[in-house]
């Protein structure tokens, strides 16, 4: 029996643009439409946006997210900025022959990176139940042939609701260190709205 994840949800502000699921829409059309919506939102905030640059970035970010096959994904677009500031992905880890039970310690071991020393790991409580919260930085994949590999800043939540065999995961990643503090607070608040 598989868990019903069709009601999986969360609440976040309009700064978070929902990405379409892989294969559900024409990415070019979606990106152009969404870019125009962002330009309008930026204008309401007194900021300018470039629809062409935004459309290109939206398409790239959504296509990149599709490679990880999340259950849901969002891009954080700040007014006046033509590229995504952070990516939020919602997922599930199902038990299998290797791991017949998905536990919080298993999630912690699976998601922990020590690229920059020990991560900040905390046991927390979410409305869905007990959870693990991992704040860490790790080395990302090289984007270009020449140049350094980026440092990825991330905040991960994993929880296994009592009525499910699968664990629900929420991962937010970004590259600008100046966003660490505000994003941690924002993501902590979003995690509290997780529902299944």
NUVODO-549676 format. One record per residue: x, y, z of N, C-alpha, C in turn; residue number from 1. Coordinates in pm, whole numbers, plus 50000, padded with zeros to 5 digits. Layout:
BEGIN
[[X, Y, Z], [X, Y, Z], [X, Y, Z], NUM];
...
***
This chain:
BEGIN
[[50085, 49881, 50000], [50000, 50000, 50000], [50089, 50125, 50000], 1];
[[50057, 50221, 49917], [50134, 50344, 49914], [50055, 50455, 49980], 2];
[[50127, 50550, 50036], [50064, 50662, 50103], [50000, 50756, 50001], 3];
[[49887, 50815, 50037], [49823, 50914, 49952], [49888, 51050, 49980], 4];
[[49964, 51099, 49885], [50033, 51227, 49902], [49965, 51338, 49823], 5];
[[49846, 51311, 49772], [49777, 51410, 49688], [49732, 51534, 49766], 6];
[[49719, 51522, 49898], [49677, 51637, 49978], [49794, 51709, 50044], 7];
[[49915, 51671, 50008], [50035, 51732, 50065], [50036, 51881, 50031], 8];
[[50059, 51964, 50131], [50056, 52107, 50104], [50135, 52188, 50205], 9];
[[50148, 52316, 50173], [50212, 52413, 50262], [50162, 52552, 50226], 10];
[[50190, 52648, 50313], [50150, 52785, 50288], [50274, 52873, 50283], 11];
[[50282, 52956, 50178], [50393, 53050, 50169], [50345, 53177, 50098], 12];
[[50422, 53283, 50108], [50383, 53413, 50053], [50390, 53413, 49901], 13];
[[50337, 53519, 49840], [50338, 53529, 49693], [50478, 53547, 49636], 14];
[[50577, 53572, 49722], [50717, 53579, 49675], [50764, 53443, 49624], 15];
[[50696, 53335, 49665], [50732, 53200, 49625], [50647, 53161, 49505], 16];
[[50711, 53147, 49391], [50642, 53112, 49266], [50636, 52960, 49255], 17];
[[50514, 52902, 49244], [50506, 52756, 49228], [50552, 52715, 49088], 18];
[[50642, 52618, 49083], [50688, 52563, 48956], [50591, 52454, 48911], 19];
[[50567, 52442, 48780], [50481, 52333, 48733], [50553, 52200, 48749], 20];
[[50475, 52094, 48763], [50535, 51961, 48770], [50589, 51923, 48632], 21];
[[50690, 51840, 48629], [50753, 51798, 48503], [50650, 51742, 48407], 22];
[[50652, 51792, 48285], [50565, 51741, 48179], [50421, 51789, 48185], 23];
[[50388, 51876, 48283], [50247, 51918, 48297], [50211, 52036, 48208], 24];
[[50309, 52118, 48171], [50283, 52236, 48087], [50402, 52261, 47995], 25];
[[50381, 52348, 47898], [50490, 52395, 47813], [50571, 52496, 47895], 26];
[[50696, 52462, 47926], [50778, 52547, 48014], [50799, 52687, 47957], 27];
[[50816, 52699, 47825], [50837, 52830, 47764], [50716, 52921, 47787], 28];
[[50596, 52869, 47759], [50473, 52948, 47778], [50453, 52984, 47924], 29];
[[50474, 52883, 48011], [50458, 52908, 48154], [50554, 53017, 48202], 30];
[[50682, 53007, 48162], [50783, 53101, 48208], [50753, 53243, 48161], 31];
[[50707, 53258, 48035], [50673, 53392, 47984], [50555, 53451, 48061], 32];
[[50452, 53371, 48083], [50335, 53418, 48158], [50374, 53455, 48302], 33];
[[50451, 53367, 48366], [50490, 53391, 48505], [50582, 53513, 48516], 34];
[[50669, 53532, 48418], [50758, 53649, 48419], [50678, 53778, 48413], 35];
[[50574, 53781, 48330], [50489, 53901, 48323], [50418, 53926, 48455], 36];
[[50375, 53819, 48521], [50311, 53832, 48653], [50410, 53890, 48754], 37];
[[50534, 53843, 48748], [50637, 53894, 48840], [50666, 54042, 48813], 38];
[[50675, 54079, 48687], [50700, 54221, 48653], [50588, 54307, 48711], 39];
[[50464, 54261, 48699], [50350, 54336, 48757], [50362, 54345, 48909], 40];
[[50398, 54232, 48972], [50414, 54233, 49119], [50526, 54326, 49161], 41];
[[50639, 54321, 49090], [50751, 54410, 49121], [50708, 54556, 49109], 42];
[[50632, 54588, 49004], [50586, 54726, 48983], [50499, 54772, 49100], 43];
[[50413, 54684, 49150], [50331, 54719, 49267], [50417, 54749, 49388], 44];
[[50535, 54684, 49393], [50629, 54706, 49504], [50724, 54823, 49476], 45];
[[50704, 54891, 49361], [50790, 55004, 49327], [50925, 54963, 49271], 46];
[[50936, 54840, 49219], [51061, 54789, 49164], [51042, 54755, 49017], 47];
[[51152, 54752, 48943], [51147, 54715, 48801], [51190, 54570, 48785], 48];
[[51133, 54504, 48684], [51173, 54368, 48651], [51186, 54355, 48501], 49];
[[51274, 54269, 48456], [51296, 54245, 48313], [51228, 54112, 48277], 50];
[[51117, 54119, 48203], [51038, 53999, 48171], [51120, 53895, 48096], 51];
[[51208, 53938, 48007], [51288, 53844, 47929], [51385, 53767, 48019], 52];
[[51456, 53841, 48106], [51550, 53777, 48197], [51478, 53687, 48297], 53];
[[51364, 53733, 48347], [51287, 53654, 48442], [51237, 53525, 48378], 54];
[[51186, 53534, 48254], [51136, 53414, 48184], [51247, 53312, 48166], 55];
[[51365, 53359, 48128], [51479, 53268, 48109], [51516, 53201, 48242], 56];
[[51518, 53280, 48351], [51554, 53226, 48481], [51448, 53130, 48533], 57];
[[51320, 53165, 48517], [51212, 53078, 48561], [51219, 52942, 48491], 58];
[[51240, 52945, 48359], [51248, 52820, 48282], [51366, 52735, 48329], 59];
[[51482, 52799, 48349], [51602, 52727, 48393], [51581, 52667, 48532], 60];
[[51526, 52747, 48625], [51507, 52700, 48763], [51406, 52586, 48769], 61];
[[51296, 52599, 48695], [51194, 52493, 48694], [51249, 52365, 48631], 62];
[[51322, 52379, 48519], [51379, 52262, 48452], [51481, 52193, 48543], 63];
[[51562, 52270, 48614], [51659, 52213, 48706], [51588, 52138, 48819], 64];
[[51482, 52197, 48872], [51404, 52131, 48978], [51343, 52000, 48928], 65];
[[51298, 51999, 48803], [51238, 51877, 48746], [51334, 51759, 48750], 66];
[[51465, 51785, 48743], [51563, 51676, 48741], [51562, 51599, 48873], 67];
[[51512, 51660, 48981], [51507, 51594, 49111], [51368, 51534, 49139], 68];
[[51273, 51556, 49048], [51138, 51501, 49058], [51071, 51526, 49193], 69];
[[51064, 51652, 49238], [50996, 51679, 49364], [50844, 51665, 49349], 70];
[[50776, 51653, 49461], [50629, 51651, 49460], [50574, 51792, 49439], 71];
[[50654, 51890, 49475], [50619, 52030, 49455], [50745, 52113, 49467], 72];
[[50749, 52226, 49397], [50868, 52311, 49401], [50827, 52457, 49382], 73];
[[50904, 52545, 49445], [50878, 52689, 49440], [51010, 52763, 49427], 74];
[[51007, 52878, 49360], [51122, 52966, 49353], [51091, 53096, 49427], 75];
[[51185, 53144, 49506], [51167, 53268, 49583], [51220, 53383, 49500], 76];
[[51129, 53468, 49450], [51167, 53580, 49365], [51142, 53710, 49440], 77];
[[51250, 53781, 49471], [51242, 53907, 49544], [51223, 54022, 49446], 78];
[[51137, 54116, 49482], [51108, 54230, 49395], [51235, 54302, 49352], 79];
[[51245, 54328, 49221], [51360, 54399, 49166], [51476, 54309, 49127], 80];
[[51466, 54178, 49152], [51573, 54085, 49117], [51523, 53992, 49007], 81];
[[51605, 53976, 48904], [51564, 53898, 48787], [51607, 53752, 48790], 82];
[[51651, 53705, 48906], [51687, 53564, 48919], [51638, 53512, 49053], 83];
[[51620, 53381, 49060], [51564, 53318, 49179], [51664, 53329, 49295], 84];
[[51612, 53362, 49414], [51697, 53376, 49532], [51711, 53244, 49608], 85];
[[51606, 53161, 49603], [51608, 53033, 49673], [51509, 52937, 49607], 86];
[[51534, 52810, 49625], [51445, 52705, 49571], [51393, 52623, 49689], 87];
[[51263, 52599, 49690], [51200, 52514, 49791], [51145, 52391, 49720], 88];
[[51180, 52273, 49770], [51129, 52150, 49711], [51068, 52061, 49819], 89];
[[50951, 52010, 49787], [50877, 51921, 49875], [50888, 51781, 49818], 90];
[[50920, 51685, 49903], [50937, 51550, 49852], [50891, 51445, 49952], 91];
[[50908, 51321, 49915], [50875, 51208, 50002], [50981, 51100, 49985], 92];
[[51014, 51036, 50095], [51106, 50922, 50091], [51026, 50801, 50138], 93];
[[51012, 50704, 50049], [50931, 50586, 50076], [51018, 50471, 50125], 94];
[[50963, 50386, 50211], [51039, 50267, 50251], [51062, 50176, 50131], 95];
[[51170, 50101, 50136], [51199, 50006, 50028], [51266, 49883, 50089], 96];
[[51317, 49795, 50003], [51379, 49671, 50053], [51502, 49700, 50139], 97];
[[51577, 49804, 50104], [51697, 49838, 50181], [51661, 49902, 50314], 98];
[[51562, 49992, 50312], [51517, 50061, 50434], [51367, 50039, 50451], 99];
[[51328, 49929, 50515], [51186, 49899, 50528], [51110, 49999, 50615], 100];
[[51183, 50076, 50696], [51119, 50181, 50776], [51201, 50308, 50764], 101];
[[51133, 50418, 50730], [51202, 50547, 50719], [51187, 50617, 50853], 102];
[[51301, 50633, 50922], [51300, 50695, 51056], [51369, 50830, 51051], 103];
[[51351, 50910, 51155], [51418, 51040, 51162], [51570, 51025, 51167], 104];
[[51625, 50929, 51244], [51772, 50910, 51239], [51822, 50873, 51100], 105];
[[51743, 50792, 51028], [51781, 50757, 50890], [51782, 50881, 50802], 106];
[[51679, 50965, 50814], [51674, 51091, 50737], [51795, 51178, 50769], 107];
[[51827, 51186, 50897], [51941, 51270, 50939], [52070, 51219, 50876], 108];
[[52094, 51088, 50885], [52216, 51031, 50826], [52220, 51051, 50675], 109];
[[52104, 51036, 50611], [52095, 51046, 50465], [52117, 51189, 50415], 110];
[[52069, 51288, 50490], [52071, 51427, 50443], [52189, 51509, 50494], 111];
[[52260, 51459, 50593], [52368, 51536, 50656], [52492, 51542, 50567], 112];
[[52550, 51661, 50559], [52675, 51680, 50486], [52778, 51744, 50581], 113];
[[52902, 51702, 50570], [53006, 51759, 50656], [53109, 51836, 50574], 114];
[[53068, 51889, 50458], [53160, 51966, 50374], [53225, 52082, 50452], 115];
[[53148, 52143, 50543], [53197, 52257, 50620], [53183, 52232, 50769], 116];
[[53215, 52110, 50812], [53203, 52076, 50953], [53065, 52018, 50983], 117];
[[53040, 51999, 51111], [52913, 51939, 51152], [52797, 52035, 51129], 118];
[[52688, 51988, 51068], [52571, 52074, 51048], [52495, 52096, 51180], 119];
[[52406, 52193, 51180], [52319, 52219, 51294], [52197, 52128, 51280], 120];
[[52192, 52022, 51361], [52084, 51924, 51355], [52000, 51937, 51481], 121];
[[51868, 51951, 51463], [51778, 51965, 51578], [51655, 51876, 51560], 122];
[[51611, 51818, 51670], [51482, 51750, 51671], [51377, 51855, 51704], 123];
[[51275, 51864, 51620], [51171, 51967, 51638], [51033, 51903, 51626], 124];
[[50933, 51981, 51653], [50794, 51934, 51641], [50725, 52015, 51534], 125];
[[50660, 51948, 51441], [50577, 52011, 51339], [50433, 51962, 51360], 126];
[[50335, 52031, 51302], [50197, 51982, 51314], [50180, 51838, 51266], 127];
[[50265, 51793, 51172], [50256, 51655, 51123], [50320, 51554, 51218], 128];
[[50396, 51603, 51317], [50462, 51513, 51411], [50607, 51552, 51435], 129];
[[50681, 51459, 51496], [50823, 51483, 51521], [50898, 51502, 51390], 130];
[[51003, 51582, 51393], [51076, 51613, 51271], [51223, 51637, 51303], 131];
[[51304, 51630, 51200], [51444, 51669, 51211], [51463, 51795, 51126], 132];
[[51541, 51889, 51179], [51574, 52014, 51110], [51725, 52019, 51094], 133];
[[51773, 52033, 50970], [51917, 52036, 50944], [51952, 52163, 50869], 134];
[[52032, 52248, 50931], [52083, 52369, 50865], [52230, 52346, 50836], 135];
[[52267, 52353, 50707], [52405, 52324, 50669], [52441, 52392, 50537], 136];
[[52569, 52398, 50513], [52622, 52442, 50384], [52698, 52325, 50324], 137];
[[52693, 52313, 50192], [52770, 52208, 50126], [52818, 52259, 49991], 138];
[[52910, 52186, 49931], [52969, 52226, 49803], [52880, 52175, 49691], 139];
[[52835, 52267, 49604], [52748, 52231, 49493], [52825, 52185, 49371], 140];
[[52750, 52149, 49269], [52811, 52105, 49143], [52863, 52225, 49067], 141];
[[52969, 52201, 48991], [53027, 52307, 48908], [52929, 52346, 48800], 142];
[[52905, 52476, 48783], [52811, 52524, 48681], [52880, 52547, 48547], 143];
[[53009, 52580, 48551], [53084, 52608, 48429], [53215, 52530, 48432], 144];
[[53273, 52511, 48314], [53399, 52439, 48305], [53507, 52507, 48388], 145];
[[53515, 52639, 48376], [53612, 52716, 48455], [53538, 52781, 48571], 146];
[[53604, 52793, 48682], [53541, 52858, 48797], [53522, 52762, 48913], 147];
[[53494, 52821, 49027], [53481, 52743, 49151], [53343, 52678, 49161], 148];
[[53336, 52575, 49243], [53207, 52514, 49273], [53137, 52603, 49377], 149];
[[53006, 52625, 49362], [52937, 52715, 49454], [52915, 52652, 49592], 150];
[[52904, 52737, 49692], [52864, 52693, 49825], [52712, 52702, 49832], 151];
[[52647, 52591, 49861], [52501, 52586, 49871], [52464, 52595, 50018], 152];
[[52379, 52690, 50051], [52326, 52705, 50186], [52191, 52634, 50186], 153];
[[52161, 52557, 50290], [52035, 52484, 50287], [51974, 52468, 50425], 154];
[[51842, 52452, 50423], [51766, 52418, 50543], [51672, 52304, 50505], 155];
[[51684, 52194, 50576], [51607, 52072, 50547], [51517, 52038, 50665], 156];
[[51396, 51998, 50634], [51305, 51941, 50735], [51262, 51804, 50685], 157];
[[51260, 51708, 50775], [51207, 51576, 50744], [51115, 51532, 50856], 158];
[[50998, 51482, 50821], [50904, 51435, 50922], [50834, 51311, 50870], 159];
[[50797, 51224, 50961], [50720, 51106, 50920], [50589, 51105, 50997], 160];
[[50482, 51151, 50932], [50353, 51151, 50999], [50315, 51011, 51046], 161];
[[50249, 51003, 51162], [50216, 50872, 51220], [50130, 50786, 51128], 162];
[[50047, 50849, 51045], [49957, 50773, 50958], [50020, 50735, 50824], 163];
[[50151, 50758, 50810], [50219, 50731, 50683], [50343, 50646, 50702], 164];
[[50376, 50569, 50600], [50502, 50495, 50599], [50614, 50581, 50541], 165];
[[50575, 50676, 50453], [50674, 50764, 50388], [50707, 50883, 50478], 166];
[[50826, 50936, 50458], [50866, 51060, 50525], [50843, 51176, 50428], 167];
[[50799, 51288, 50481], [50779, 51410, 50403], [50903, 51497, 50422], 168];
[[50957, 51548, 50312], [51077, 51632, 50322], [51051, 51769, 50262], 169];
[[51116, 51867, 50320], [51113, 52004, 50269], [51258, 52052, 50267], 170];
[[51306, 52092, 50151], [51445, 52137, 50138], [51445, 52272, 50068], 171];
[[51508, 52370, 50131], [51526, 52502, 50071], [51675, 52526, 50056], 172];
[[51716, 52571, 49936], [51858, 52597, 49912], [51877, 52733, 49846], 173];
[[51992, 52795, 49875], [52025, 52926, 49821], [52177, 52942, 49821], 174];
[[52228, 53046, 49754], [52373, 53063, 49744], [52424, 53193, 49806], 175];
[[52335, 53288, 49833], [52379, 53417, 49888], [52379, 53412, 50041], 176];
[[52498, 53425, 50106], [52505, 53416, 50252], [52421, 53522, 50324], 177];
[[52400, 53637, 50260], [52322, 53743, 50324], [52178, 53700, 50350], 178];
[[52132, 53597, 50281], [51994, 53548, 50297], [51979, 53447, 50410], 179];
[[52089, 53406, 50472], [52083, 53301, 50574], [51979, 53330, 50682], 180];
[[51991, 53443, 50748], [51904, 53472, 50862], [51758, 53489, 50822], 181];
[[51727, 53575, 50721], [51585, 53588, 50687], [51524, 53458, 50635], 182];
[[51599, 53382, 50556], [51543, 53259, 50501], [51519, 53154, 50609], 183];
[[51608, 53146, 50708], [51585, 53049, 50815], [51451, 53076, 50882], 184];
[[51422, 53202, 50913], [51295, 53236, 50978], [51177, 53205, 50887], 185];
[[51189, 53242, 50760], [51081, 53219, 50664], [51053, 53070, 50649], 186];
[[51160, 52990, 50634], [51143, 52846, 50613], [51090, 52780, 50740], 187];
[[51137, 52823, 50857], [51083, 52768, 50983], [50932, 52791, 50990], 188];
[[50887, 52908, 50946], [50742, 52936, 50946], [50668, 52852, 50844], 189];
[[50726, 52835, 50724], [50662, 52753, 50620], [50652, 52609, 50667], 190];
[[50757, 52557, 50731], [50756, 52418, 50777], [50640, 52392, 50874], 191];
[[50604, 52495, 50951], [50494, 52479, 51046], [50357, 52468, 50977], 192];
[[50353, 52498, 50847], [50225, 52489, 50773], [50212, 52359, 50693], 193];
[[50316, 52275, 50698], [50312, 52149, 50622], [50190, 52067, 50663], 194];
[[50120, 52016, 50563], [50003, 51933, 50590], [50000, 51815, 50493], 195];
[[49938, 51707, 50534], [49928, 51589, 50449], [49794, 51519, 50473], 196];
***
